[in-house]
């Protein structure tokens, strides 16, 4: 098996995917925390014509927790993988990020924000590629 710096190519790919997603999900989650009112206002309007309009504050909290937790687990998984060659925390982070995106696309599709939903597809594919690397 090909190695670089003592890590397999799969481990290096997992590390890069984890770092990338950790940055994306932590930034997104922290944006929601630091601008809660702005995000709540936008999302309340965004979902005003859907059946989830009355649950926007609760769902925003759930999405924020999933994003921060998924991003943190990705970062922890990257660090733990680099130090101990054990990437299981990263797998858990990827799965949590995937669950988050399924929840997000659910909302985007019901809000008929097809362009917003389409953006999520690339992230979801990257997450699924990352998860599949654990099969090797």
Residue pairs with C-beta under 8 A, 6 or more apart in sequence:
1 8
1 9
2 8
2 9
3 9
4 12
7 15
7 85
10 133
10 136
11 81
11 85
11 87
13 130
13 133
14 81
14 87
14 90
14 130
14 133
14 134
15 78
15 81
15 82
15 87
15 90
17 94
17 126
17 127
17 129
17 130
17 133
18 74
18 75
18 77
18 78
18 81
18 87
18 90
18 93
18 94
18 130
19 74
19 75
19 78
20 126
21 70
21 71
21 74
21 93
21 94
21 97
21 123
21 126
21 127
21 130
22 71
22 72
22 74
22 75
22 78
22 93
23 71
24 71
24 123
25 67
25 68
25 70
25 71
25 74
25 97
25 100
26 67
26 68
26 71
26 72
26 75
27 71
28 67
28 71
29 64
29 65
29 67
29 68
29 71
30 68
31 39
32 39
32 60
32 63
32 64
32 67
33 64
33 68
36 60
39 60
40 56
40 57
40 60
43 56
43 59
43 60
44 53
44 56
46 111
46 113
47 53
47 56
47 107
47 110
47 111
49 111
50 107
50 110
50 111
51 110
52 59
52 107
52 110
59 103
59 107
62 103
63 100
63 103
63 104
66 96
66 97
66 99
66 100
66 103
67 97
67 100
69 96
70 93
70 94
70 96
70 97
70 99
70 100
71 93
71 97
72 93
73 89
73 90
73 92
73 93
73 96
74 90
74 93
74 94
74 97
75 93
76 89
76 90
76 93
77 87
77 88
77 89
77 90
77 91
77 92
77 93
77 94
78 90
80 86
80 87
80 88
80 89
80 90
81 87
81 89
81 90
87 134
90 130
91 131
91 134
94 127
94 130
94 131
95 131
97 123
97 127
98 124
98 127
98 128
98 131
101 120
101 123
101 124
101 127
102 124
104 120
105 117
105 120
105 121
105 124
108 114
108 116
108 117
108 120
109 117
